[in-house]
Amino acid sequence: MSDPSSSKIHPSSIVDEGAVIGQGTAIWHFSHICSGAVIGKDCSIGQNVLVADNVILGSGVKIQNNVSIYGGIIVEDDVFFGPSCVLTNVTNPRSQVSRKTLYEKTLIRRGATIGANATIVCGITLGRYCFIGAGAVVTKNVPDYGLVVGNPGKLFGFMSRHGHKLKFNDSNHAICPESNYRYQRAEEEVRCLDLDEDKPLPDELSVGSESYDDFKSTK
């Protein structure tokens, strides 16, 4: 295990020898970090979370309670996992057939949000800043900023980096009501025109000042 003095680990949690925990990461009650897992800096790992061997978590990842992240899953920076969301690593599991060497890769890209109780079927990619609604069952790749809801999950629009549904005009441009960042759409490809997707938010835009309901009622 990496230097425990640089992170906060609740005594009820288990961190196996060989796990790497980044500086400033907090691991809360009753969680298990397996040997071989790599967790970046400034992450928050909630209660009753499993991070299996060979999992890679980027920095700034937030995992709410009751989530298991299995081998074969790669998580980039600043991803949010809602409570009790489900991830898998074998499409056709059978108790009688061992497929421990056949785990399917799932890539969750920078800034993605996975809502509470959503299920992510393995072998797909969730694009940067995509937004998976609560309870959705996702079986296909999701584009950057894509909003997916329902069972089976379907693309229902696009969300800004601040988590607001984008309303594109006839010129395929939209403005986030919270950040005022401009977005451009070309079919199912959306890009922010004011901030590169790989750059962090500036400090003045990294703390919310109004609730989602406030934006819905006034913007």
C-alpha positions in Angstrom: 0.0 0.0 0.0 1.2 3.5 -0.6 2.0 5.9 2.3 -1.2 5.9 4.4 -0.3 9.3 6.0 -1.0 11.1 2.7 -4.6 9.8 2.5 -7.6 9.3 4.9 -8.6 5.7 5.4 -11.4 4.7 7.9 -10.2 1.9 10.2 -13.2 -0.3 9.2 -11.9 -0.4 5.6 -9.4 -2.8 4.2 -6.6 -1.7 1.8 -4.6 -4.7 0.6 -0.8 -4.7 0.3 0.1 -3.6 -3.2 -2.8 -1.1 -3.7 -1.7 2.4 -4.7 -3.6 5.2 -3.1 -3.0 8.8 -4.2 -2.4 11.7 -2.0 -5.5 13.4 -0.5 -7.8 10.4 -1.2 -10.4 9.5 1.4 -11.8 6.0 1.9 -14.8 5.8 4.1 -16.4 3.0 6.1 -16.5 -0.8 5.2 -14.8 -0.5 1.9 -12.2 -2.8 0.3 -9.4 -1.8 -2.0 -7.7 -4.9 -3.5 -4.0 -5.4 -4.2 -3.1 -4.1 -7.6 -5.7 -1.4 -7.7 -4.5 2.1 -8.5 -6.4 5.1 -7.2 -5.4 8.7 -8.1 -5.2 11.7 -5.8 -8.1 13.6 -4.2 -10.6 10.8 -4.7 -13.6 10.1 -2.4 -14.5 6.5 -1.9 -17.8 6.1 -0.1 -19.1 3.4 2.3 -19.2 -0.2 1.2 -17.2 0.2 -2.0 -15.1 -2.5 -3.7 -12.2 -1.5 -5.9 -10.9 -4.7 -7.4 -7.4 -5.7 -8.5 -6.3 -4.2 -11.8 -8.7 -1.3 -11.6 -7.4 2.1 -12.4 -9.1 5.2 -11.1 -7.9 8.7 -12.1 -7.8 11.7 -9.8 -10.8 13.6 -8.4 -13.1 10.5 -8.8 -16.1 10.5 -6.4 -17.7 7.1 -5.7 -20.9 7.1 -3.6 -22.0 4.2 -1.3 -22.6 0.6 -2.4 -20.6 0.5 -5.6 -18.3 -2.3 -6.9 -15.7 -1.5 -9.6 -14.3 -4.8 -11.0 -11.2 -5.7 -12.9 -11.2 -4.5 -16.5 -12.6 -1.1 -15.7 -10.6 2.0 -16.4 -11.8 5.3 -14.9 -10.3 8.7 -16.0 -10.2 11.8 -13.9 -13.2 13.5 -12.3 -15.8 10.8 -12.8 -18.9 10.6 -10.5 -20.5 7.3 -9.5 -23.9 7.6 -8.0 -25.1 5.4 -5.1 -25.6 1.7 -5.9 -24.8 2.0 -9.6 -23.7 -1.3 -11.1 -20.7 -2.1 -13.4 -19.9 -5.5 -14.9 -16.9 -7.1 -16.6 -18.3 -10.3 -18.3 -21.1 -10.2 -20.8 -22.1 -13.9 -20.4 -21.3 -14.9 -16.9 -21.8 -18.6 -15.8 -20.9 -19.9 -12.4 -19.5 -23.1 -14.0 -17.3 -21.3 -16.5 -14.3 -19.3 -15.3 -13.6 -16.2 -17.3 -11.2 -14.5 -15.0 -8.7 -14.0 -17.8 -11.4 -12.7 -20.2 -12.6 -9.6 -18.4 -14.0 -7.1 -20.9 -12.7 -3.5 -20.9 -15.0 -0.7 -19.9 -13.6 2.8 -20.3 -15.2 5.7 -18.4 -13.8 8.9 -19.6 -13.0 12.2 -17.9 -15.9 14.0 -16.1 -18.6 11.3 -16.8 -21.5 11.0 -14.4 -23.3 7.7 -13.6 -26.6 8.2 -11.8 -27.9 6.2 -8.8 -28.9 2.6 -9.6 -27.7 2.8 -13.2 -26.2 -0.3 -14.8 -23.3 -0.2 -17.2 -22.9 -3.3 -19.2 -19.2 -4.1 -19.9 -17.2 -3.6 -23.0 -18.3 -0.1 -23.8 -17.0 3.5 -23.5 -18.7 6.3 -21.7 -17.6 9.5 -23.3 -16.2 12.7 -21.6 -18.7 14.5 -19.5 -21.6 12.2 -20.5 -24.5 11.9 -18.1 -26.2 8.6 -17.3 -29.6 9.1 -15.7 -30.6 7.3 -12.6 -31.7 3.7 -13.2 -30.6 3.7 -16.8 -29.3 0.4 -18.4 -26.4 1.3 -20.7 -25.4 -1.3 -23.3 -23.7 0.9 -26.0 -21.0 3.5 -26.3 -22.1 7.0 -25.2 -20.7 10.1 -26.9 -19.0 13.0 -25.2 -21.6 15.0 -23.2 -24.3 12.5 -24.1 -27.4 12.2 -21.9 -28.7 8.6 -21.6 -31.8 7.6 -19.8 -34.2 4.6 -19.7 -34.0 0.8 -20.1 -32.6 0.1 -22.5 -30.6 3.3 -22.3 -31.2 5.8 -25.2 -29.5 9.0 -26.1 -31.8 11.8 -25.0 -29.8 14.8 -25.7 -26.6 16.4 -24.4 -25.5 17.8 -21.1 -23.0 20.7 -20.4 -19.9 20.2 -18.3 -21.9 21.7 -15.5 -24.7 19.2 -15.8 -27.4 21.2 -17.7 -29.2 19.9 -20.7 -28.0 21.8 -23.8 -30.6 23.4 -26.1 -29.1 23.8 -29.5 -30.4 26.5 -31.9 -30.7 26.2 -35.7 -27.0 26.7 -36.0 -26.2 23.8 -33.7 -24.9 26.1 -31.0 -25.9 26.1 -27.3 -24.9 28.0 -24.1 -24.7 26.5 -20.6 -26.9 28.6 -18.3 -24.5 28.2 -15.4 -21.0 28.7 -17.0 -22.0 30.6 -20.1 -19.7 28.3 -22.0 -20.6 27.8 -25.7 -21.1 24.3 -27.2 -21.3 23.2 -30.8 -22.9 20.1 -32.2 -22.2 18.1 -35.3 -24.6 15.2 -35.4 -23.7 13.2 -32.3 -20.4 15.0 -31.6 -20.5 17.9 -29.2 -17.5 20.1 -28.2 -17.1 23.0 -25.9 -15.8 26.1 -27.7 -14.5 27.9 -24.6 -12.6 25.3 -22.7 -10.7 22.2 -23.9 -12.2 19.0 -22.6 -9.0 17.9 -21.0 -8.5 21.1 -19.0 -9.8 21.5 -15.5 -12.5 24.1 -14.7 -11.2 27.4 -13.4 -11.7 27.9 -9.7 -14.5 30.4 -10.1 -16.6 27.9 -11.9 -15.8 24.8 -9.8 -18.3 25.6 -7.0 -22.0 25.8 -7.7 -23.9 28.9 -6.6 -27.5 27.9 -7.5 -29.5 24.7 -7.3 -30.6 22.9 -10.4 -34.3 23.8 -9.7 -33.3 27.5 -9.6 -31.8 27.2 -13.1 -34.8 25.4 -14.4 -37.2 28.1 -13.1 -35.3 31.2 -14.0 -33.1 30.5 -17.0 
